[in-house]
Amino acid sequence: MIKDQAVPYGVLAPDELAMLQRVFDTALSRQGFARNSVEASLLAATIIELYVNGVREEDRLRQMIVAR
């Protein structure tokens, strides 16, 4: 699990960004959204919102995104 690194300062560390990218790519593929679509933008915003609000485990993020 990634520790709370720079989120309180509004900055994400490279390992945090890499994990969020993996979650995004997986969800994008599963849901069939085009990368540059409005749906993809909303998906990315949701993933980041969940992360900032304390959902820091990659598997848990994936589960929560699939459930939406």
C-alpha positions as CSV (number, residue, x, y, z in Angstrom):
1,M,0.0,0.0,0.0
2,I,1.2,3.5,-0.8
3,K,1.6,5.7,2.2
4,D,0.2,9.2,2.4
5,Q,3.0,11.0,0.8
6,A,2.3,14.4,-0.7
7,V,-1.5,14.4,-1.0
8,P,-2.0,16.9,1.9
9,Y,0.1,19.3,-0.2
10,G,-1.9,18.7,-3.4
11,V,1.0,16.8,-5.1
12,L,1.2,13.1,-5.9
13,A,4.4,11.2,-5.9
14,P,5.5,9.2,-9.0
15,D,4.6,5.9,-7.4
16,E,1.1,7.2,-6.6
17,L,0.6,8.5,-10.1
18,A,1.8,5.2,-11.6
19,M,-0.7,3.3,-9.4
20,L,-3.6,5.7,-10.3
21,Q,-2.6,5.3,-14.0
22,R,-2.9,1.5,-13.7
23,V,-6.3,1.7,-12.1
24,F,-7.4,4.2,-14.8
25,D,-6.1,2.0,-17.7
26,T,-7.8,-1.1,-16.3
27,A,-11.1,0.6,-15.8
28,L,-10.9,2.3,-19.2
29,S,-10.4,-1.0,-20.9
30,R,-13.1,-2.8,-19.0
31,Q,-15.7,-0.1,-19.6
32,G,-14.7,0.4,-23.2
33,F,-14.3,4.2,-23.0
34,A,-12.1,6.1,-25.5
35,R,-9.2,7.7,-23.7
36,N,-10.1,11.2,-24.8
37,S,-13.9,10.9,-24.1
38,V,-15.9,12.7,-21.5
39,E,-16.5,9.4,-19.8
40,A,-12.8,8.8,-19.4
41,S,-12.4,12.3,-17.9
42,L,-15.1,11.6,-15.4
43,L,-13.5,8.2,-14.6
44,A,-10.2,9.8,-14.0
45,A,-11.7,12.5,-11.7
46,T,-13.6,9.8,-9.8
47,I,-10.4,7.8,-9.2
48,I,-8.5,10.8,-8.0
49,E,-11.4,11.8,-5.8
50,L,-11.5,8.4,-4.2
51,Y,-7.7,8.5,-3.7
52,V,-7.6,11.9,-2.1
53,N,-10.5,10.9,0.2
54,G,-8.5,8.0,1.6
55,V,-8.9,5.0,-0.8
56,R,-5.2,4.2,-1.2
57,E,-5.1,0.5,-2.0
58,E,-5.0,-0.3,-5.7
59,D,-7.3,-3.3,-5.5
60,R,-9.9,-1.4,-3.5
61,L,-9.8,1.5,-6.0
62,R,-10.4,-1.0,-8.8
63,Q,-13.3,-2.6,-6.9
64,M,-14.9,0.8,-6.2
65,I,-14.7,2.0,-9.8
66,V,-16.2,-1.3,-11.2
67,A,-19.0,-1.0,-8.7
68,R,-20.0,2.5,-10.0
